[in-house]
Amino acid sequence: KDLLFSVQVEGNVPRVRANPEHVKQLWTNLISNAIKYTEPGGIVVVSLSQNPKYVVGTVRDTGIGMTPEQMLHVFDEFYRTEEAKAMERQGTGLGLAIPKRTAESYGGRVWVESEKGKGSKFSFALPKAA
């Protein structure tokens, strides 16, 4: 797709309390959505950092973005914006509901920041392992 793809990992990020397969699926869903909804020539940046209680993962893109109203529903099951449907006909609307459910099942959370036409930044926080 001719995207600039960058990965930034803070040094010494600890393990999280979560099944590795679930964490892999969380990352896969967020990254594949970023790639899917970013036009050729765009940018996708994946980063991993920490704060005192959580490990924080972020996927930022220069894709289609969303309105504040759309952001209220983006983690709902089967929800897809009209712009997403126009860009990619295939899709179930579960790609963001699954990471939300996964993060919350481990005591974490997922959130989004976005601006229509300028891209999105999806982040998740998972508790650090003891």
Secondary structure, 3 states (H helix, E strand, C coil): CCCEEEEEECCCCCCECCCHHHHHHHHHHHHHHHHHCCCCCCEEEEEEEECCCEEEEEEEECCCCCCHHHHHHCCCCCCCCHHHHHHCCCCCCCCCHHHHHHHHHCCCEEEEEEECCCEEEEEEEEEECC
